[in-house]
Amino acid sequence: MTQAPEKFVGGGVPRKEDPALVTGRANWTDNIKLPGMLHAVFMRSPYAHAKITSIDVSAAKEQPGVVAVFTGEDLLDEYEKHPRENPAAVTGYDVSLHDRTQGHSVTGETDGADGQDSDEPRSFVSWIVHDELKIPHHDPLAHDEVNFAGEPVAVVVASDRYKAQDAIEFIEVDYEPMDVVTDLEEAMTEGSPLAHEGFGTNEAYTWDLATGDIDEAFSKADVTVKGHYLQPRLIPNAIETRGVVANPDPVNGGFTVYTSTQVPHITKAVLSSYLGVPEQKLRLVAPDVGGGFGSKLNVYAEEVIALVLARRMGVPIKWIEDRSENYLATIHGRGQVQDIEVAADSEGKILGMKVNLLADMGAYLHLNTAGIPLLGAFMYPGVYTFPAYSFECIGVYTNKTPTDAYRGAGRPEAAYAVERIMDALAAETGLDPAEVRRRNFYEPFDEPTDTPAGIQYDSGNYQLTLDRVLELADYEGLREEQRRRRESGDPVQLGIGFSTYTEICGLAPSQVLSALGAGGAGWEMAKVQMLASGNVEVITGTTPHGQGHVTSWSQIAADVLGVTPDDVEVLHGDTAIAPYGRDTYGSRSLPVGGVAVHLAAQKVVEKAKKIAAHMLEAAEDDIEFEGGTFSVTGSPDQNVTMTDVAGAAYMANNLPEGMQPVLSEEYFFDPPNFTFPFGAHICVTEVDTETGFVKIRDYFGVDDCGPIINPTIVDGQLHGGIAQGVAQALYEEAVYDEEGNLTTGSMVDYLIPGAPELPNYTLERTVTPSTSNEMGVKGVGEAGTIGAPPAVINSVVDALSPYGITHVDMPASPWKVWQAIQDAQGQEAGTRDADRSGRPAQAVDSTDTEGGSTS
Amino acid sequence: MIPLAFDYEVAESVDHAIELLGQHGDEAKLLAGGHSLLPIMKLRLAAPTVLVDLGRLGDLNYVRDEGDHLAIGAMTRHCDMERDSTLGEHCGLIAYTASLVGDPQVRHRGTIGGSISHGDAASDLPSALLALDANFVVKGSGGERTVAAGDFFEDYLQTTLTPDEVLTEIQVPKLNGAGWSYKKFNRRAQDWAVVGVAAVVERSNGSIGSARIGLTNMGSTPLRATAAENALSGADPSSVAEATSSADEGTSPSSDIAASDEYRRHLARVLSRRAVEEALTR
């Protein structure tokens, strides 16, 4: 162990994880090979909505290498009747824990939607957002009805994956196709096909929130602006697809389940509940996990079935998802229709905001499906303060892959709508987009501050990030270039788009969740243990899947303990090592889990200080701790190192009276509030008005996530986050045809941008410490994804504004941009402002060519 | 994403490949890079029972100066054409177009012969070869024949190759000072072209002497923009925009999630104008 005089937090410590990852030596789930292991492959429905009239697996069972084939009916006895009974099986948001622990239905549905006859629908849902929430029955293998294309209907178990895949072709399923609903707005019209006919409606729930007097705000407004925006459905696309290995342990009668997940602790609880395996008989391991972006914040049918098969067949079972399955069977994100309306005075000061959402649930409720859009409910007011706010969200069932958390989860949707409407407000009032934002900012604050959505922001200084990004981008220079291009009729027009965003991170304070009517268990656990050698093990309940916790947590522990990061090992992702944990999602790891590491390490130092005082025969108050050394105040020569103390604590032959041996301390941190990172972004686009092609020329961002632990990791999170935001704005969209087939079912059709499509980022930081934790940290995992989409679209619309174009939906493909220009040019001059925002007409000569014009 | 079972044979020579094709008939497919074939096999959209791998035929990997034309071996990889100095000097259009195919991984495995034989109208090289008036040398059990690029592509993924024939060489005339351009329009660098336009323009006393334009993804095969070529013949460079406004004449582009028929036609016109204008600067 090294006594470390220097500090490591804030320094660019190289990621400990990278050498193995970049040389292909990581331990992915698919690398796990166990003796006697069999391989499962699922047969999936080609129909989005159909009755299953018969399944014949007899021919498949005869295929070479096939050991067993099961249908949904075959496995019905394996599931518990009330799978959601374990309170730990919730992700922290469940409003009806009480109801569920009473073991009766929380839906009020007792007559068995979709034909099931149990009292309570069996489902993966854990976030029950409303007492009236309609929960479709959702068994891991469909048996009487399929509700989305890709839903599993049978499973083949064979000696290898190839043989299992080949045998699938010998299963004969008879389907009776039913009417399909895919479009959200159509789903809410009278007479629409129903995703679940038993409900009599496609509405899953309606949830609302209101503060202030919204009617008064609109009645006294000088201006009002409206927006109608579409949030495309997105496919998370973690680079490692899902996969699971379930291994029976004949000695203790339990199971070890290796699964590519963000949430081993939650998965353990859900599997325990779902299958009646006692919690103490289940060990969950998340090996090295290649990304999740929220898609692995879930528990899936295939994980349940793998454990069922291991239990039933008594051998290890492996299932690895292929990319085509990943597109169909792993949750999707976003998928909303947003209506937003803002009332303001003539100076551009907001008086009130109304938000109405339709949110696509897909065919079933996964863990958090119903709640994701509601994370946005608290975020629509953004960085702007005003007196009245109303929000309503209708969850809508469709015959499509279920939705759930995808990086940002509800907050990118909110940031997009509010930042788009701020540009509309700028246009309506004639103010510069930067100025209209500034007029509505909170004054800088370093105490918790009330928001229009009824929560409290921790700290903020929005002016600072905006001022700095304007300088960084040379805003005046950009506007000058834009003017020149417009005047010269350049076919390539320049766009400048803003986004000043905030977000909710650090999920989640149990008490605040409760006050919001949303369950609890938002804490996180850390244990810091000094070994006899003086080296350190940190056990964390967070579960990294690319974030670099091993590096960051090492830095945090090293600084508190006075050692180097190399002296610290971080253990995670295994419920046998970390029995308690609430896992990784919602930018919670640092502001909850990292803070727990910091506080546990402080407890170690407190105890070590007592031992050092005993060893030095001094009073504890006279002991100073600096750079890994305890010394007596005023007598620096009288000292012992942390190594000495760790050794003494371990040997336990010279400890203060009554003190327990070893230095090992746990901390369960339950934060008093969320954290609210923020930032200001400017996206500069060049729009080819002849082809519609949008090129991002530059991207400037000034972000504030509080003090940072590792700048390289923070930059990486922002680069990747902005890339995913750009992807949503310009490239990605899950497209379904009318029969409910996913037409963008591969990486050829679902466009994930790569390095050639993305700009260089010019990023800076400001530091406004959070008031929600002792370290002041806020989290950064989702910031870029939340900030970027409106900056990009605002930029595209800004470039096209001389045509009178006031909106282009995401993804702003070249075709869509070109079509918008065609439509605008097809209109008579002077009527181009005829849209909902009421944006003033640009002075455009109607005979001008498509190469832009003077404004 | 797991293909049906298939047998794998390594061709030791072109004649051996022809012999293997003769044995297996149309159950066999040639593997010449595999970046189109293997993905569709994994999706089980194609299920050949035998793959005949041409990957060891190093003697089909060459670019030779044959005096009036260049000869390119069918197994020459895109990355090799991209950097080949002979191509760079005498036929920059091929070197440049090869540099736009797929991504670096694809260019290090994919071959010119594989790309042409697959006959995909959305591939870049076929339309460039059409604009160059290239010839293809084809060998089969009945002997060797030479097919003009303009006669080679018959329909969607269909060429004049018979099941036992192997494309062995591509012959392209030297440009001899003619200007060239390839304009590829796609969403992402790695994608197939939504529309692509290859142009070869010869100058004559300040006017356009002749222009040949090849269109990518404007129909079931790569196409020539004959009407625009005629309009450009002998035209003044200032009239390029007008002359290329007929670039989509005679095409039948598809409508899909990337583009409508109408938008593809528009792109063909814009890109043809830009390609000819750029060719005139080279």
Interface residues (C-beta under 8 A of the other chain):
Chain A: R161 Y162 Q165 D166 D322 R323 S324 E690 T691 F693 Y731 V735 T743 T744 S746 V748 D749 L751 P753 G754 P756 E757 S813 P814 W815 W818 Q819
Chain B: M1 I2 L4 A5 L43 D103 F185 R187 R188 A189 Q190 D191 V194 I257 A258 A259 S260 Y263 H266 L267 V270 L271
